[in-house]
Amino acid sequence: MTWRASQTVRAVVSYVTWLRMSSVMEENNVQLWSWWIDGILTLITKLENEFCSKSIGVKHIVLVGSMGGTGINHPLNKLGNGNILVWKRKVEQYLANSGLPYTIIRARGLQDKDGGLRELIVGKDDEILKTETKTIARADVAEACIQITLLFEEAKFKAFDLASKPEGEGTPTADFRVFLL
């Protein structure tokens, strides 16, 4: 029997952490980054064809990206001359244009900390970059993927930025639906 994503997968969550890519980019080797972009575009195209041609398929794609894509001069775009955030935004646009149900979550600086302990902040088009809010726990991003995108239909066809206040400031976020209002 041939395995088909549409038979078993309710959502696809994709994320590439900067820490895993930084050593590649520092060596000016944009080949691997290009490979990742091609892989995501191929995945979207495959899902789009499957979804459209047979009226079945993945019900919702969740793409976790990075804030900073609205500014060509963002420091991450200078590493390895790879324009990392520019390419991430191009992938996001490709997904949005595909017609597939999607949600794009652009996370701020990721931390390896416990989730559920901070108040989360939602924004659009890098407006959070103008604040003092610099980070978010990876666990909180994962919870947002589940809570916001998989439980609420109104999250489809939306993109937003996500960060958190420091632990102890504000009330830890429990109701993710408020982000969709």
HELIX and SHEET records of a PDB file:
HELIX    1   1 ALA A    5  THR A    8  1                                   4    
HELIX    2   2 TRP A   18  GLU A   26  1                                   9    
HELIX    3   3 GLN A   31  LYS A   54  1                                  24    
HELIX    4   4 PRO A   75  ASN A   77  5                                   3    
HELIX    5   5 LEU A   79  ASN A   81  5                                   3    
HELIX    6   6 ILE A   84  SER A   98  1                                  15    
HELIX    7   7 GLU A  127  LYS A  130  5                                   4    
HELIX    8   8 ARG A  138  ALA A  144  1                                   7    
HELIX    9   9 CYS A  145  LEU A  150  3                                   6    
HELIX   10  10 LEU A  151  LEU A  151  1                                   1    
HELIX   11  11 GLU A  153  ALA A  155  5                                   3    
HELIX   12  12 PHE A  176  LEU A  180  5                                   5    
SHEET    1   A 5 ALA A  11  SER A  14  0                                        
SHEET    2   A 5 HIS A  60  SER A  66  1                                        
SHEET    3   A 5 TYR A 102  ALA A 107  1                                        
SHEET    4   A 5 LYS A 158  SER A 164  1                                        
SHEET    5   A 5 LEU A 120  GLY A 123 -1                                        
SHEET    1   B 2 GLY A 109  GLN A 111  0                                        
SHEET    2   B 2 THR A 135  ALA A 137  1                                        
END                                                                             
